[in-house]
Each structure stands twice: as structure tokens, then as C-alpha cells.
Amino acid sequence: MSMFPASVEATQKALEAHHYIADRGLAVAVYLALKLGRPLLLEGEPGVGKTEIVKVLAQVLHTRLIRLQCYEGLDISSAVYEWDYARQMMQIRLMEASGVREQDKVRHEVFSPAFLLKRPLLQALEMVEGKPPVLLIDELDRADEEFEAFLLEFLSDWQITVPEVGTLRAEQPPVVVITSNRTREIHDALKRRCMYYWIDYPSFEKEYRIVREKVPGLPEKLAQQIVAFVQALRQQDLYKAPGVAETLDWAASLLALDAVALAPGVIEDSLGVLLKYQDDVVRAKHQMQDLLARAQLAPQP
């Protein structure tokens, strides 16, 4: 019996059962990636739910989530493997103390799998209770192009060669999801290897559903106003528009402040939850009356 959902509809329902509201287009992309055994590349602005859906997918598939967070300068020792040098040196001293001097024997002992520190890509080749793990390669656009080239080879062969040990292969390829905030373009060769989907900012109706799902206890009217305010705010000329993650943080903050409706005072007090750059905060304050008026005319979802 397959560990994957049987249809697009089943995929969408499974995600919603774990509190992730996905458009049909995203559900189709996830289903096809699982069905065809292809990596899934998700792009979109920060905070729109790219990483969250991968966490939920691991829950849906009842398997382990392995996360590789990318950054500039990411190298093989951090992403794939390295040797436990401290334990190796201790083992060498123990062998010398017990009279073992043969270099080949010492080398064979200390470069055995017992001293190999497996990083995310090597871990992803191993089955977990008979199931392949979900591998999240997060924010690939932050990594160097050299690492991207290595990743392309990994995704093609599903194997890693450790010179001292040999070639380690996946019995069954992991479920791979790659995310990018598009701070730079991902190479076409890697894109061709993947299924692709752009996650956009949600519609009012979808974001309202997300807020109601993720922040229980929030008054209905306040939820409508919060979403309408954020949607209007995204239309302003901001350095960094708030994502869904910021909407949820703001909603939870207003609930903690016992707010029942948006008002200038409570908005100004909590803008730092929603916006992370001072210029954006100042701009929002200048547009406060217009944004608040639009929020108070929030449509019924």
C-alpha cells in the first residue's frame, strides 16, 4: 500500500486535516511530485507558507523530516558528511596504547562508518521505519552556485560517495522539497529536474480561513479586519510586505492584547509584529486612516 495520497483531492484534504489550507494548484503540484518521484521546487515571497507545507507533508506521510537550511558558504561538511575527528584521535591513542601500530589497520578502524557524522543529505538516503524521509532543502537561493551544482548530481543519482567508505545509495529516494525566496535565480538545469510551483500571497478568503484555523479564539470581526488591513498594507510601497506568517503573529498578538476590533492605538502598539523595517512602520503610520477605513469595510468571507 502506497504511503502517498491516492489523488489530488485526497492530497488537499490530507493537508487541510493537518491545518494547512492549500489551493488546488499547490495540491496538484504536491501530488504529482509524490506520484512521479520528482523533487518539488517551491518559490514565493518569505512567509507565504513554503516551509510550513513541507513540515505538514512529513506529518501527512508519517515519516521523518530532514531539513537542510541553506546559506552562503554552505559546504560538503555541513550538508553531506564529515568525520568525527575528536573520536578518531581518541581511538588512535587507544589502539596505540594497546600495541596496534599497523597503519592500514588503524586507518581502516578510524575511517569506518562508526566515525562518520551524517549530515542532512546523507541522512536522507536512509529509510526510516521502512519509509523514505521528507528532505527539505530550505532557501536554496542563499547557497552558492557550486553547492547547487553538487545538489543537481545528488538529485540525479540519489547516491553519495565517501572515499574512505564507498558509495552510499538510497534504497528508495526521499521526498524532496526545495524552497527559494528568489533572491537569485535557480539554475535551469535544477529547475528542469523538479516540479515547480509559485506560492503567491493568498486571497482575502483564503487568508481569513488560515487565520481562523491557526488562531482559535480570535473574534470573527477582528479576524476579518486583520486580514483586510494586511491585504491593503501589501498594496503599499513597502520594503518588505508582511507574509502570512506575520499575519498570524499579528493576529495572535492582538488576541493576547484582548483587542476586539482594530483601532489606531492598538495598531500602532503592535506594528512591530507585522513590519520589520522602520521605514515600513513609518509609511504604515502615515497611511493609517486609509488602511483602517479599508479594514473596517472588510468583506464577509
Summary of the structure (lengths in Angstrom):
residues: 301
radius of gyration: 24.1
end to end distance: 39.3
largest distance: 83.5
contacts: 889
relative contact order: 0.13
helix: 52%
strand: 13%
